[in-house]
Amino acid sequence: MALNGKDGCKGEKKISMGSVLVHGATPFDPRTGAVSTPIFQSATFRHPGLGSSTGYDYSRVANPTRDELEKTVALIEHGAYGLAFSSGMGAISALVKLFNPGDHIVVSEDLYGGTYRLFNGFYRSYGYSFSWVDTSDLSLVKKALRPGTRALFIETPSNPMMKVTDIARAADLIHEAGGILVTDNTFLSPWFQNPLDAGSDLVVHSGTKYMGGHNDTLSGFIVHSDKKNEEILRNIQKSEGASLSPFDSWLVLRGLKTLGVRMEKHGANALAAAGWLRRQDRVEKVFYTGFEDHPQYELSRKQARGFGGMLSFYLKNPADVPVILENLSLILFAESLGGVESLITYPLVQTHAAIPQAMRLAAGVNDRLLRLSAGIEDPKDIIADLDAALSRCKEENGA
Ligand code: PLP
């Protein structure tokens, strides 16, 4: 029994996303009844005879464990097709090849620094051009469009300033200009947001984050519904070889089973931590989309089902940054997000180091900004850890 057709997708059987996550696209192995998808740890597959195949030839091209993951991710992201890559960057690099040298792409200026490095450091020298704009202001996107613009690439909420772009209006804008919309949905995951439903043409994920969810596996995804693009993307995946390994595919499948419960807890913990931080004297400003006075709070409520587990904050004193990073004990000072363990990042020198200083500062990434990925620990412990680190700042840097 393939559980195709759930949660708004076409098909005979409708079950909710939480159940799809637990059971996957194929709830048990049809041959053995195994409840957990088998790990087909095989590089190659025997052919029954000349000109015939089991459907699998070589694992770079297709593998049954990866297939199950790709189908499951397509279901939860409401697309017809899913492709799994060895990292989020592998997925993003593959999708840029849907375009040609000479094409122009408008990109959110406030986005993961690795994406900036890939676009500006590599694809620009191959002849692609990019404009970096604050996509939460669509009038700026409109201004950046020009003949030859083929795509708008957005991260929403943005990383790390938590600005929200209106996906439906962004889709209308780029479609009118003859291009397509690509949305990096890493921060909210399909549990909280499905950009394809709002008109995005492609969705990309760092599956390393919430989808895998345990800070133990790199992965990346593209989800979409266009048959022609599917042929091109499959060919890129097969030719470049950045496809996800069988074991890592299984790890992400296992992680996905709890995506819903984890996301709810990440969201509740982020709200608790953001609210607490906001009341602290040493904290100047907290950026969290779940605050009612966030400039795009209503937009978030319209296009997403939750606010997610990410927040950023400005300290008043830059000298507090090293003290906090060295004195947190539960929250780990490490570069990633979306896993069960709470992580804190200093974007200026970590995730966003590849972005030129002037551009970082213009986007708000300064030497007083910290980004917190709220894990699923007890919120009291997260807050107590932050409290202890802030008290230490007072001892070292004064009131
Ligand atoms: N997109 C976002 C929003 C990210 O935060 C990251 C990594 O931090 C990536 C893409 C790249 O993903 P990966 O690290 O899996 O290559």
Boltz pocket constraint, residues with backbone or C-beta under 6 A from the ligand:
constraints:
  - pocket:
      binder: B
      contacts: [[A, 86], [A, 87], [A, 88], [A, 89], [A, 90], [A, 112], [A, 114], [A, 115], [A, 155], [A, 159], [A, 184], [A, 186], [A, 187], [A, 205], [A, 206], [A, 207], [A, 208], [A, 209], [A, 218], [A, 219], [A, 220], [A, 336]]
      max_distance: 6.0
